[in-house]
């Protein structure tokens, strides 16, 4: 079910394929998803680096 199905007065089956509002919504959603992916990628790399540093300082480290 499309989220606009209940709110759009001109809704018909398949109309989302040519609807400019739907295209704009999808574009915004794609951009938000890209920003979230970039944020998670950056913070995952930072966390991995911190974890590596903590392991390096650990007294249980095998030499």
C-alpha positions, 0 to 999 in steps of 0.5 A: 500500500502506498502512503499517499493512497489514503490522502490523495484525492486523485489516486488511481492504480499505478498513478504513482509512476507518473506523479511528481509528488511521489517522485519528489518524495522518493528523491528526498527519501533516497537522499536521506538514506544516503546521508544515513549510510554515510553517517554510519560508514564514518562512525563505523570506521571511527569505532573500529579505529578506537577498538583497535587502539584499545586492544593495542593498549590492553595488558592482555595483548599477546606479544 
